[in-house]
Amino acid sequence: GLQSSATQCDDQVAYVQKDLKALKADALEVTGRTCSFGDINAGDCNGAFGAGKCLQCDPMGGQVVPTPAMGFSGGLLKCGVQSCLFASGTNASDFYEFRNSRDYLECAFEGCRPFNARNMAAVCCFGFSSCQHGDFRLHGDHSCGGDVCCTGGGPGGATCLGSKFSAVRHMACVESDACREVSVNMTGDLVVGGSGAATAAEFTFTTGGPHCISIRGRVFVPQLNPMKSAKFTFEQPSRVRMQCDSGTNPCQDVAVFMASGSCFQVACDGPGACDGMRVWPLVAGGSITCQCSGDGCGWTNAHSYCFPYVVNPCGTDVCPGTQAACDTGGGSEDVNCNLLANAPTCGGDVTGDPHIRTLDGRHYTLLQQGNFLLWAFSGYETEVLVNG
């Protein structure tokens, strides 16, 4: 029998691996390459320039890591300089699935390009060309994380260029081209800073409520067209404040689509700050409120659904001064990549109400004492490896 009390988030202690036959070796050998799978299992792919680690470590389908441990040592998979690189031609269906959804992924200069990963608590990409053209799917339980940081690299750094991110809570795109051409599904706030930081990016907000989108300058970092031609879609009725008040033409040609019943408040400080901005209902005929403040509101008219400013049309709590992932605000040169520093404690062990994840991906919470059949099968030759 199992006895316990409630836990805060998905308890991975009872996780059942889909692949019942455990790997026996520390090296994963595939025709034409050899990958030190033991390094990935240890969470240690911390390479150096000219000496990357975990190279061409392409997963085959959905590969659970680490094996057989219940989580990475230190709570993260660390991919250092020029490390964690997939071979060219990797299929989109090939990805690493984090066994423990409280662990997070860290990728440094030229690391994780490309790289596909799922079920992690957070992603931190910093340095030139890291996390490019990858697919990163967070676990989605935002009581236990959910933040993404794309930062560093200097002019033309292009961190996270062309990558996909889903189930994101908050996100920060800091320095030149940091989130250029990314595609993001998210629920919280966004911070952008640096020339071209979110050029041609697409951000889809999947939940309603307040959303704060801000452009924040940093010392010695140019701010030319940080969100040029970015697209924002709000699928549920939302209250949104977009602060286009830093840099040169910060919100030029931005397109905003809002669910009916939404309120959009934009600060366009400076001539040309929001030239070419468009704000429309997500569905034709939908009713939205849109107000613009500042001396860059020449684009507003009846055809844009936006009009001159009314004081706090969407409420005063939309941007209450909280910070999104990896952002220290205030023009600071420091960027904090400790993504989980402010996350709630996510406890959980066999003494809590155990959460069971089944072989077909369903989730259950056991509420009574008793004997339970976890799984059964016959007619197959198998091996089961038990940790400990």
Secondary structure, 3 states (H helix, E strand, C coil): CCCCECCCCCCHHHECCCCCCCCCCCCEEECCEEECHHHHHCCEECCECCECCCECCCCCCEEEECCCCCCCHHHEEEECCCCCECCCCCCCCCEEEECCCCCEEEECCCCCCCCEEEEECCEEEECCCCCCCCEEEECCCHHHCCCEEEECCCCCCCCCCCCEEEEECCEEEECCCCCCCCEEEECCCEEEECCCCCCCCEEEECCCEEEEEEECCCCCCCCECCCCCCEEEECCCEEEEEEECCCECCCCCCEEEECCCCEEEEEECCCCCCCCCEEEECCCCCCCEEEEECCCCCCCCHHHCCEECCCCCCCCCCCCCCCCCCCCCCCCCCCCCCCCCCCCCCCCCCCECCEEECCCCCEEECCCCCCCCCCCCCCCCCCCCCCC
